Structures are given as C-alpha cells and as structure tokens.
Amino acid sequence: MALICGKMTICNRMLPPLAFPGSVRIMSSPALLFDLDGTLVDTAPDLLGALNAVLVSEGRATVDPQTLRHMVGHGARALIEQAMAATGERAPPERLPALIDRFIAHYRTHIADGSRPFPGVAETLEQLRHQGARMAVLTNKPQVLTEPILEALDLSHYFGVICGAGRYDCNKPDARVVEHVVRELGGAAGGTIMIGDSAVDVATARAAKIPVILLSYGYTPEPPQTLGADVVIDEFCEIPALVAELLS
C-alpha cells in the first residue's frame, strides 16, 4: 500500500501510472477533507519559532525542527505539553492556559513568515476544484490560527469549509467532526475522503468509515506506511488520480 514511483497499490489492486494533470475525471462532487500542518502547508518554521519563544520565556532549552515535527498534529495544548516535558518538568495544568495564550499570540504575529504550501498544492487544489470536488480543511490547529494562515498563503478560497479546533465541540479523531464538515459541504453523496499525514488522520477516517490518503512528507514520528492508510503517496499532485479509484 506504500507509494511506488509511477504505480501505487490500493487494497491489493494496482493503479495505472498517473495521468497528466487535467486528464483525470473524478466522481461527481466528492467531499475531500484536508489536514493542514504537514499536508497542505509546511508550517514547521513558524510553529518552531512560536514554541521556542515560549520555552525560552520559561527558562527552557529550545527544540529543533525534527523534534517539533514529531509533536505536531494534536493541537496547541498537546504541543506545549510535549515540548515542556521534553525540556524539563511537565507544565502544571494551571499554567497551560497562559502558555498556550503566549504561544498563540506569538504564532499569530508570525504565522506566515516561513510557512509555505508544499509543492504542487495550489495547482492540485485548482485541478480538483475544476473537476468538481468539494473541499474542506479539517485540522486540530485552533480555528483562530487556521483561517489566517490559509488567507495569508492565498489558499482559503479553495475550501467551502475551514474547520479548526474550537469551531465545534469535537475534534479529530472524533467521527462527529467529519459529519459536521461534510454536512456543511452539502452532504456525502459523491463520497468522502480524508487526506492527511498522521495517525490522527487515519484514526479520524476509520472512525468515520471513509478512505484515507496519507502524504509521506508530513509530520509523524512513525513511518507513514505503517499507519494503516488506504494509500501513502509522495507528492500532493498524485491525489486527483486516486479519488475516483478510492470511491469506486
């Protein structure tokens, strides 16, 4: 089920080599739910800056980019908790709200200083929109940070729904958040796929009983091929060729 240059195995079936952009026809109006950090956008540089600013203010050592990439995906609270534990004593629960507020304030100010879409993201989203896909962002990044970064990078207009932590009273991997987002997109009549980079995205898809595609370049401490996704791919531009196959 891992990616292989030119061909991919899906549920023991072999797909043909990828078609050229524009030549793939996908099923009518599928609902595609995209994770943000590590899937659409390489946000690590600005997350690292905000996280290290908090650590330094607490008299802690900073963390390096590789360590950060293994902490992303569970929201701001979990990120702070993991970073504090990795650099000394765990943060007392009563201190976490202040640390999270400090992190968010710094990150909001520097939200797109170094963050950039991964290669092929904008072009592929345009292709998917042209082919009739309905698209949403579904992330555990706080809603107050999700919308600004998509706007700053000129990606927000591709998505009918932008759902970060705090928009609903449930987050990934709870299947209810998938139900909410798909309902906002107009329903699941054309099929639904989760597209992400981590075990959280796989768990979300399994809870919602939908297929899941993982990007191999994302932020996960485990090899993505071991996480149980339906497909693991190297490049974002491979997505259009997979949508109809996964929903057939």
Stockholm file with secondary structure:
# STOCKHOLM 1.0

chainA/1-248         MALICGKMTICNRMLPPLAFPGSVRIMSSPALLFDLDGTLVDTAPDLLGALNAVLVSEGRATVDPQTLRHMVGHGARALIEQAMAATGERAPPERLPALIDRFIAHYRTHIADGSRPFPGVAETLEQLRHQGARMAVLTNKPQVLTEPILEALDLSHYFGVICGAGRYDCNKPDARVVEHVVRELGGAAGGTIMIGDSAVDVATARAAKIPVILLSYGYTPEPPQTLGADVVIDEFCEIPALVAELLS
#=GR chainA/1-248 SS CCEETTEEEETTEECCCCCCTTCCCCCSSCEEEECCBTTTEECHHHHHHHHHHHHHHTTCCCCCHHHHHTTTTSCHHHHHHHHHHHTSSCCCGGGHHHHHHHHHHHHHHTTTSSCEECTTHHHHHHHHHHTTCEEEEEEEEEHHHHHHHHHHTTCGGGCSEEEEETSSSCCTTCHHHHHHHHHHHTCSTTCEEEEESSHHHHHHHHHHTCCEEEETTSSCSSCGGGSCCSEEESCGGGHHHHHHHHHC
#=GC SS_cons         CCEETTEEEETTEECCCCCCTTCCCCCSSCEEEECCBTTTEECHHHHHHHHHHHHHHTTCCCCCHHHHHTTTTSCHHHHHHHHHHHTSSCCCGGGHHHHHHHHHHHHHHTTTSSCEECTTHHHHHHHHHHTTCEEEEEEEEEHHHHHHHHHHTTCGGGCSEEEEETSSSCCTTCHHHHHHHHHHHTCSTTCEEEEESSHHHHHHHHHHTCCEEEETTSSCSSCGGGSCCSEEESCGGGHHHHHHHHHC
//
